[in-house]
Amino acid sequence: MLVNSVMTGGTKTARPEHETDQIRQSLQDRFDELNAEYEQALADSQALRLAEMDDAAGDDSADSGTKVAEREAASLLLQTVLDRRDQFARALESLDAGTYGYCESCREPIAVERLAIFPSATTCVACKSNRERRSF
C-alpha cells in the first residue's frame, strides 16, 4: 500500500491516485503531529530557560548540574523531534517526485511492511543492514 507503483503482470504501473492521496494524507498527518510536538517542546524549553534565569541566585553545584541536565534533555528532545519532522517532510517531497517507496541506494521497492512501520524509510532492509554493518 505504501509504494508509488505496483507490479501488474510483470510491469510497473503508477499507483492509483486515491492510494497516493491516502499515503500523502498519512504522511502529512504525522508531519503535522511532529510539527505541533516540536512547537510545544520549543515553548517548554524556552519556559525552562526563563525559569532558570529567575531562580538561579543561590544555586549550589547540585542545582546547577540538575539545570544543565534538564537543559540538555530539552535540547535533545527538540533535535529528535526536528529530525523526525524533517524525515516526514522528505518523504512528502519524494512522494511528490514519484520516488517514495524506493530505496535511495539500490532503487528497488522498499517492502510495504517496512513502510507501514516506518513510513519515512528511505532504504530497504538489505541496504540499511549493509550501512549499519559498515559503520561498526
N, C-alpha and C positions, 0 to 999 in steps of 0.2 A: 504494500500500500504506500510506502514512503519513498519511492524512487520515481524519477522523471519519465521513465519509459518502461514498457513491458515487452516481453518476448511473446510473439504470437506466430506459431508455425515457423520458428527459427529466425524470424526477422524482428528487428527492434521497431516499435511503433511509439508514437507520442502517447504519453499518459493522458487519459481523458481529462478535460478541463475541470470537471467537477471534483476529481480526485486531487488535482493540483491545487484547486481552491481550498479543499479540506486541509491539505498539508500546509498551505500558506497560512490559513487561519490558526492552525495548531501552533505553528512556529511563532506567529505574531502574538498570540495569546501568551505564550511563555516569555517572549521578549518583553511584553508589556508588564508581566508579573515581575520579572527581574528588574525592569526599569523602576517600578514602584518600590521594590525592595532596596534598590540602590539609593533612591532618593530618601527613603526612611533611614537607612544606615548612615547616609551623609548627614542628615539632620541630627541623628543621635550622636554622631561623632563630634559635630560642632557644639552640641549641648554639653557633652562631656568636657570639651576643651574650655568652654565658658565656666563650667562648674569648677574645674581645676584652678582656673585663674582667680576665682572668687575666694577659695578656701585654701590657698597654697601657703599662707602665713603659718608658721609654726610647725610645718611638716618635718617629721624626722625621716631618717633614711628608709624605714619600712614603708611609710606613707608615700614617699617619693617613688620607691620601687613599685608599689602597687599601682600608682598612677601611670607609670611608664608601661607596665604590663597591660593595663586596660587600654591605653592609647595604641599600643602595638596590636592588640587583639582587634580593636575597632578598625585600624588601618588594614589589617589582613582581611577582615570581613569585607570592607569596601573593595579591595582589589579583587577578591574572589568573585564577588557579585558582578563587578565590572567586567571581568574576564568572561564569565558565563553569558552576560548580556551581549558582549561582542561576538561570542560564538554563534548565538542565535541571529544576530544581525548578519553575519557572514553566511549563515545557512539561508536566510531570506534572499540575500544577494545571489547566491548560487542557484536558488530555485528560479529566480527571475532570469538568470543567464542560461538556464537549461542544464546545469551541471550538478544539481542537487541529487544526491544518492549515488554518486560515482566517486570512487577512491581517487584522491588527488595524486597518489603515487602511481598506481598501476592502471587507472582509468576503468577498472572493472566495477560492476554494480556492487554497492555495499549491501550486505544482507538486510532484508526487511526487518528481521528480528533485532539486529543491531540498531537500526534507525528507530525502531519502536521504543527501545530502551534509552538510546542516546541520540535524539533527533539532530543534534548538531555535529554528529560524527563526520569527519572528512576523509577518513581512511577505512579500508576494510580491516577485518580482524587480522588477516595474514600480514599486511603491511604494518599495522600498529604493533604487532608482536615483533616483527623484524626491527622496527625502530627502537622498541624497548630493549631488546637483546643487545643492540649495538651501543646503547647508552651506558651499559654496565662496563 
